[in-house]
Amino acid sequence: MIKAITGTKDILPSDIAKWHYLEKLLRETFHLYNYKEIRTPIFEETALFARGIGEETDIVGKEMYTFKDRSETSLTLKPEMTAPVVRSYIEHSLGAQQPLTKLYYISSMFRQERPQAGRLRQFNQFGAEAIGSKSPLLDAEMIQLAYGILKSLGLKNLTVKINSLGTPETRETYKKLLKKFLEDKKNKLSEDSRRRFDTNILRIFDSKIESDQNIIKDAPKLIEHLDEESKSDFEIVKNQLSKTGIPFQVDPTLVRGLDYYTKLTFEIDSGSVGAQTALCGGGRYDLLIETLGGKPTPATGFAAGVERILLACENEKSFIIPEQSIDVYLIRVDSALETVVADFSSDLRSQNISCDYDYLNRSVKAQMREANKMNAKYVLFIGGDEYKNGMMNLKNMSNGSEEKIPYSNINQLIERIKTNPIS
């Protein structure tokens, strides 16, 4: 038997209502903040991610699904969404149409990671990008937006972490300090961290290896060596979060895994998803648009993992989705009336009344079981003595009450179902 590829997952009809609920909440919330949806292709030129994310990141170095097409162009299934959004922003001159461009997305991503709870190789993210302003109030809005969505889902076990990475100049000065601190400890670092020592030393803070963490816990902190502008912006973000009642903690080791971040970076973690605690993360990336060929343009954004969020919701039992149902299930009492039942179902659907009926020529008892499985609000019996006398029997499944309706009066049937008058 052929099975789904390791690290991928079918979203079955029994689960889809949760996805619909979340997607509806997302669209409504993004609309409140005046963000417009964008959709980009599922694959891009590999160079977009190599330049945008950074050659030395784990995503580019280890995790991308990359292949060559027939013209020998290297293509990659998108592992994240910010670089494609920025590519589209530049290509279509969105900045010329509106000085501040606010976009959101809901999309599948692909990374060849080791599958575990809350981490898949094909996974789904939603996120937002605001391009065109360097205001720290916009950074605070991003956190407010992301945190608000998670709280609207009823999640309680949340931790908001924030940090500032300063300007590129600040970081270069700080990297020298960090390199000096780690120089005589380099041989005790893990293999990955020794490599990062020479390629991107800040990413040593990303290491999950305990021995690395023990070494860097006493390292100088970037947040203590910020330039004045970064300090001021960070204070504005903290003040705004406090005003809006969002609890947060400053985490000097929070550097994120992508190279394009500047100044604010943040993460929202949950204690309800196991080892992979981050539900969402983001920050400011003022250098990315220029790196990808656009004019120097400030920007900020975040991305959140749908599967992890739904896992956290399930573990916290934070929201219960009502079972899916249909308005009417039509039960054919006499097998000869199959065409009559089909005609009735067409009439009901034309009036936006959801319905179904038996295509397997089963008994009335089996048809009733099917109606119960579908959580039908009503059952319409067609056949028997009632039908011979020009009547049908409509049963309200919530309370068991029944009403006879003339077979010739489809409008009365529709009115009964739409107005739900049976008591």
HELIX and SHEET records of a PDB file:
HELIX    1   1 PRO A   13  LEU A   32  1                                  20    
HELIX    2   2 THR A   46  GLY A   52  1                                   7    
HELIX    3   3 ASP A   58  ASP A   58  1                                   1    
HELIX    4   4 ILE A   59  GLU A   63  3                                   5    
HELIX    5   5 THR A   82  GLU A   91  1                                  10    
HELIX    6   6 LEU A   94  GLN A   97  1                                   4    
HELIX    7   7 PRO A  136  SER A  152  1                                  17    
HELIX    8   8 PRO A  168  LEU A  182  1                                  15    
HELIX    9   9 GLU A  183  LYS A  188  5                                   6    
HELIX   10  10 GLU A  191  THR A  199  1                                   9    
HELIX   11  11 ILE A  201  ASP A  206  5                                   6    
HELIX   12  12 GLU A  210  ILE A  216  1                                   7    
HELIX   13  13 LEU A  222  HIS A  225  5                                   4    
HELIX   14  14 GLU A  228  LYS A  243  1                                  16    
HELIX   15  15 LEU A  288  THR A  291  1                                   4    
HELIX   16  16 VAL A  306  GLU A  316  1                                  11    
HELIX   17  17 SER A  335  LEU A  337  5                                   3    
HELIX   18  18 GLU A  338  SER A  350  1                                  13    
HELIX   19  19 VAL A  364  LYS A  373  1                                  10    
HELIX   20  20 GLY A  384  LYS A  388  1                                   5    
HELIX   21  21 ILE A  410  THR A  419  1                                  10    
SHEET    1   A 8 LYS A  36  GLU A  37  0                                        
SHEET    2   A 8 THR A 101  PHE A 110  1                                        
SHEET    3   A 8 GLN A 122  ILE A 131 -1                                        
SHEET    4   A 8 ALA A 299  GLY A 305 -1                                        
SHEET    5   A 8 ALA A 278  ARG A 284 -1                                        
SHEET    6   A 8 THR A 262  SER A 270 -1                                        
SHEET    7   A 8 LEU A 158  SER A 164 -1                                        
SHEET    8   A 8 GLN A 249  VAL A 250  1                                        
SHEET    1   B 3 PHE A  43  GLU A  45  0                                        
SHEET    2   B 3 SER A  74  LEU A  77 -1                                        
SHEET    3   B 3 THR A  66  LYS A  68 -1                                        
SHEET    1   C 5 CYS A 355  TYR A 357  0                                        
SHEET    2   C 5 VAL A 328  ARG A 332  1                                        
SHEET    3   C 5 TYR A 378  ILE A 382  1                                        
SHEET    4   C 5 MET A 391  ASN A 396 -1                                        
SHEET    5   C 5 GLU A 402  PRO A 406 -1                                        
END                                                                             
